[in-house]
Amino acid sequence: MSIVFLAYMIKSAIILFLICYLIYLPYSRVPDFVDSETAPATIVAKGDSVVAQYSEFGKSYALALNKQQYADKIGQRTEVIYELSHPEKAAIHQIWGYWLKGKELAWSFGIFAVLLGVAFATTNKPHPDALAEQLSYKEESKTKYQ
């Protein structure tokens, strides 16, 4: 197998993986990105915890946040995304944490690496009989309308 074919196979696999992953993203988030609403929220300290306070239809809601991550952001405004039917189920609308999650990325790239390894292993050294059959293949003559 040539290096050119291997490079082409890896590039094609990466492009296919990224396309599938980008199609998967909007429909796999909780709360659902497609059917959800966003609202401005303020990060506040409530007792010994840090929460993002937001309101929907006049009712106030609080989203518990990681104290270590948001302790220095108290008083700042952020955006939350929530389901209209369950406004208490919300998430901070940001790249890391809502769109990209470490565990999900690790599993995705792990599965990608395994499948790429399987593809490489099956095409790396073909059986001599299969190679001879491919080399001796002659295309059949066809009539004009076949």
NORCORBEL-V291008 format. One record per backbone hydrogen bond with DSSP energy under -0.5 kcal/mol. NH is the residue of the N-H (numbers start at 1). CO is the residue of the C=O. E is the energy in kcal/mol with one decimal. If there is no record, write none. Layout:
nh->[NH:NH]
co->[CO:CO]
e->[E:E]
This chain:
nh->[6:7:8:9:10:11:12:13:14:15:16:17:18:19:20:21:22:23:24:25:26:27:28:28:29:33:34:36:37:39:41:42:43:44:44:46:46:47:49:50:51:52:53:53:54:56:59:61:63:64:65:67:70:71:73:74:75:76:78:80:81:82:83:83:89:90:91:93:94:97:97:98:99:99:100:105:106:107:108:109:110:111:112:113:114:115:116:117:118:119:120:121:122:123:124:125:131:132:133:134:135:136:137:146]
co->[2:3:4:5:6:7:8:9:10:11:12:13:14:15:16:17:18:19:20:21:22:24:24:25:25:26:26:32:82:80:78:53:76:42:51:44:49:45:46:65:44:63:42:51:61:59:56:54:52:62:50:65:66:67:70:71:43:73:41:39:91:37:86:89:86:88:81:79:92:95:100:94:94:95:95:101:102:103:104:105:106:107:108:109:110:111:112:113:114:115:116:117:118:119:120:121:127:128:129:130:131:132:134:143]
e->[-1.9:-2.7:-2.4:-2.6:-2.4:-2.5:-2.5:-2.3:-2.5:-2.4:-2.5:-2.5:-2.6:-2.3:-2.4:-2.7:-2.5:-1.9:-2.0:-1.9:-0.7:-0.7:-0.6:-1.6:-0.7:-0.8:-0.7:-0.7:-2.6:-2.3:-3.1:-2.2:-2.5:-0.6:-3.0:-0.5:-2.8:-0.5:-1.8:-0.5:-2.9:-2.3:-2.9:-0.6:-2.2:-2.4:-1.9:-3.5:-2.3:-0.6:-2.8:-0.5:-2.1:-1.1:-1.4:-0.8:-3.7:-2.1:-2.8:-2.8:-2.8:-2.7:-0.8:-1.2:-1.9:-1.1:-1.8:-2.9:-1.3:-0.7:-2.9:-0.8:-1.4:-0.6:-3.1:-2.7:-2.5:-2.3:-2.4:-2.8:-2.1:-2.7:-2.4:-2.4:-2.2:-2.6:-2.5:-2.2:-2.3:-2.4:-2.3:-2.6:-2.2:-1.2:-1.6:-0.6:-2.2:-2.5:-2.3:-2.0:-2.1:-1.9:-0.7:-1.3]
